[in-house]
Structures are given as structure tokens and as C-alpha cells.
Amino acid sequence: MSVRALISVIAISCLLTACANQEKETYIKMGQGNYWNATRYKDDKRVNGQENDDYKIEAAGGVSTSVDTNNPSNSSYRYFFGFLVKSDKQLASVKVERISGSLKEVVVDNNPAANSPEFMQNKDGSQSRFIDNSWVGQSKLLKLNCTEAAWLCENGTTEEVYQFTITDKSGQVTVIKQNTAIVHQAKAQYRKYLGM
């Protein structure tokens, strides 16, 4: 019987411009099994996501993984995203894209927007839900290997930029960009569990 370990990197959304040298990285071993939290801190305070009058980014580009230590080729992951709706806006659609220079890669395409606390499957294989004034999205399921998770085999911290395009039911479009990072200690822990 295969031993499975769930590793979650939670809330690593971070304004990289705000993460200066005083930043420290905190890791906590929790509960039974192998649960892994990695949250970025500066001066003992969590660095928050971008926000405006209507929305606040809560998570961008976090990684939720399922690691099979007996058969690493069965290991998988999803990127996860989330934002709080701070006003009475009703969502029509949400698109999350990874930006690299002039290239944009769609990671979650939630159209029409989720309006249920249960995850709904989007056409692109991603999932999303809406619960307690918060939208939560996950990318399609990806293999946890150096081909589908190139960041896993990169040295150092991997920094990425995600763009949220949020359209409400009145047709108003809001675009929010969020810098994120997958820190090198978390990647080292993944590689350890994968036997890399």
C-alpha cells in the first residue's frame, strides 16, 4: 500500500517589492503525516496581497501537492489562488494568468464565475468555488516533476507574476497583478519527499 503525503504551501502570495532583506521564511511541521506550510514574513508580519476597494488577493500561485513517496511518478499538484470580495459585487467571471514578459498563460478560467461553496470544474480542467465572500480557484492537476513543475528543479526562489481579471455582473472589469514566490526551502522539501 502506497504512503501518500500531502504537502501544502499556503498563502505564499507576496509583494516581492516589499520583501526586502529583513524578510524571514517560516516553516511549520503540522499534524499527522507530512503537512508543510510556508508563509513569507517581514518584520514578524505576513506580507499581504494587492487590494483595492472591491477585492483583496489572499493567495496567488500557492502550490498544493500530493506526494506519493513509494511511487513519485504518481505525485501531483495544483496552483491555488484566492481573493476576498470586499463589496457587494457579484462575479460574472474570473481569469487568472501567469505573466512572463509579454506572454500570458491562462491558469484558471472560471466563466461563468463559481457561485457555490462546492468546487466546480471549469472547461480548462481548473476548479473554482465561492464561499464566505471569497473566490477560490485551482489550476488543472499537474504532475509534480521537472517537466510540468519546472520551478521544482530551479535553484533558489522562483518568482512569478499572476494577473487576475475579475468581471462583475454589471460588466465592470478589474485587473490586479500579484507577485509571488516559491521559496527554495519549500522546493528542497518537495525534492526530499520525491527522492530527488
C-alpha positions in Angstrom: 0.0 0.0 0.0 1.4 3.4 -1.0 2.1 6.0 1.6 0.9 9.4 0.5 2.0 12.7 1.9 0.0 15.9 1.4 2.2 19.0 1.3 0.6 22.4 1.1 2.4 25.7 0.6 -0.2 28.0 1.9 -0.5 31.8 1.4 2.8 32.4 -0.3 1.4 35.4 -2.2 3.8 38.2 -1.5 4.6 41.6 -2.9 8.2 40.9 -3.8 9.0 44.6 -3.9 8.0 44.6 -0.2 10.0 41.5 0.7 13.4 43.1 1.5 16.4 41.7 3.3 14.6 41.7 6.7 12.3 39.0 5.4 12.4 35.7 7.1 10.9 32.4 5.9 8.9 30.4 8.4 8.1 26.7 8.1 5.9 24.7 10.4 5.5 21.0 10.6 1.9 20.3 11.5 -0.4 17.4 12.4 -0.1 13.8 11.3 1.7 12.9 8.1 3.7 15.5 6.2 2.0 18.8 6.1 4.2 21.7 5.0 3.3 25.4 5.4 5.5 28.1 4.0 4.4 31.7 4.6 6.6 34.7 3.8 7.1 37.2 6.6 8.7 40.6 7.0 9.4 42.1 10.5 7.2 39.3 12.0 4.2 40.4 9.9 2.8 38.5 7.0 3.1 40.4 3.7 -0.3 40.9 2.3 -1.6 40.7 -1.3 -2.7 43.5 -3.5 -6.1 45.1 -2.9 -8.5 47.8 -4.0 -11.9 48.9 -2.7 -13.6 45.8 -4.1 -11.1 42.9 -3.9 -8.1 41.7 -1.9 -5.8 39.0 -3.1 -5.5 36.3 -0.5 -3.4 33.7 -2.4 -1.7 33.6 -5.7 0.4 30.8 -7.2 0.5 28.8 -4.0 1.2 25.1 -4.5 -0.9 22.3 -3.1 0.7 18.9 -3.7 0.0 15.2 -3.2 3.3 13.3 -3.0 3.4 9.5 -3.3 6.7 8.6 -1.6 6.6 5.0 -2.8 5.9 5.9 -6.4 7.0 9.6 -7.0 5.7 9.5 -10.6 2.2 9.4 -9.2 2.8 12.7 -7.4 0.7 15.7 -8.5 0.0 19.4 -7.7 -2.3 22.3 -8.4 -1.6 26.0 -8.2 -4.1 27.8 -6.0 -5.5 31.3 -5.9 -8.0 33.3 -3.9 -9.4 36.7 -3.3 -11.9 38.3 -0.9 -14.8 40.3 -2.3 -14.9 43.3 -0.1 -18.0 44.9 -1.6 -21.4 43.8 -2.8 -20.1 42.9 -6.3 -21.4 39.8 -7.9 -18.9 37.9 -10.0 -19.6 37.1 -13.7 -16.1 35.6 -14.5 -12.6 35.3 -13.2 -9.5 34.6 -15.2 -6.0 34.0 -13.7 -3.0 34.2 -16.0 0.7 33.7 -15.3 2.7 36.5 -16.9 6.2 36.1 -18.3 7.4 39.2 -20.2 4.8 39.7 -23.0 3.5 36.1 -22.7 0.3 35.2 -20.7 -0.6 31.7 -19.8 -4.2 31.0 -18.6 -4.0 29.0 -15.3 -7.7 29.3 -14.2 -10.6 30.3 -16.5 -13.8 30.5 -14.4 -16.6 31.6 -16.7 -19.3 31.8 -15.5 -17.9 32.5 -12.0 -18.4 30.0 -9.3 -21.3 30.8 -7.0 -21.3 27.7 -4.8 -19.2 26.5 -1.8 -18.5 23.3 -3.7 -15.7 23.2 -6.3 -17.0 23.3 -9.8 -15.0 22.0 -12.8 -14.1 24.6 -15.4 -13.7 23.8 -19.1 -9.9 24.1 -18.9 -9.7 21.5 -16.1 -9.2 24.0 -13.3 -11.6 24.2 -10.4 -13.2 27.1 -8.5 -15.7 27.9 -5.8 -17.2 30.9 -4.0 -17.6 30.7 -0.2 -17.9 33.3 2.6 -17.3 36.3 0.2 -14.1 34.6 -1.1 -13.4 33.2 -4.6 -11.0 30.2 -4.6 -9.5 28.7 -7.7 -7.1 25.8 -8.5 -5.3 25.1 -11.7 -5.8 21.8 -13.5 -4.0 18.8 -11.9 -0.3 18.7 -13.0 2.4 16.1 -12.5 5.0 17.0 -9.8 8.1 16.5 -11.9 10.6 18.8 -13.6 8.7 18.9 -16.8 5.3 20.0 -15.5 6.7 21.8 -12.5 9.9 23.5 -13.8 10.2 25.6 -10.7 10.8 22.3 -8.7 14.2 21.9 -10.3 15.2 25.6 -10.4 17.8 26.7 -7.9 16.9 29.5 -5.4 13.5 31.1 -5.0 11.1 31.1 -8.0 9.4 34.4 -8.5 6.2 34.7 -10.6 3.6 37.3 -11.6 -0.1 36.4 -11.8 -2.8 38.6 -13.3 -6.4 38.3 -12.0 -9.1 39.6 -14.4 -12.3 39.9 -12.5 -15.5 40.8 -14.2 -18.6 41.6 -12.2 -22.2 41.1 -13.3 -22.5 44.8 -14.2 -19.7 44.3 -16.8 -17.0 46.2 -14.8 -13.6 44.6 -15.3 -10.9 44.8 -12.6 -7.3 43.7 -13.3 -5.0 43.0 -10.4 -1.4 41.8 -10.7 0.2 39.9 -7.9 3.9 39.0 -7.5 4.5 35.6 -5.8 7.4 33.3 -4.8 8.0 29.6 -4.2 10.9 29.7 -1.7 13.9 27.4 -2.1 13.4 25.7 1.3 9.9 24.5 0.2 11.3 23.2 -3.1 14.0 21.4 -1.2 11.4 19.7 1.0 9.4 18.6 -2.1 12.5 17.2 -3.7 13.3 15.3 -0.4 9.9 13.7 -0.3 10.2 12.8 -4.0 13.6 11.3 -3.5 15.2 13.7 -6.0 
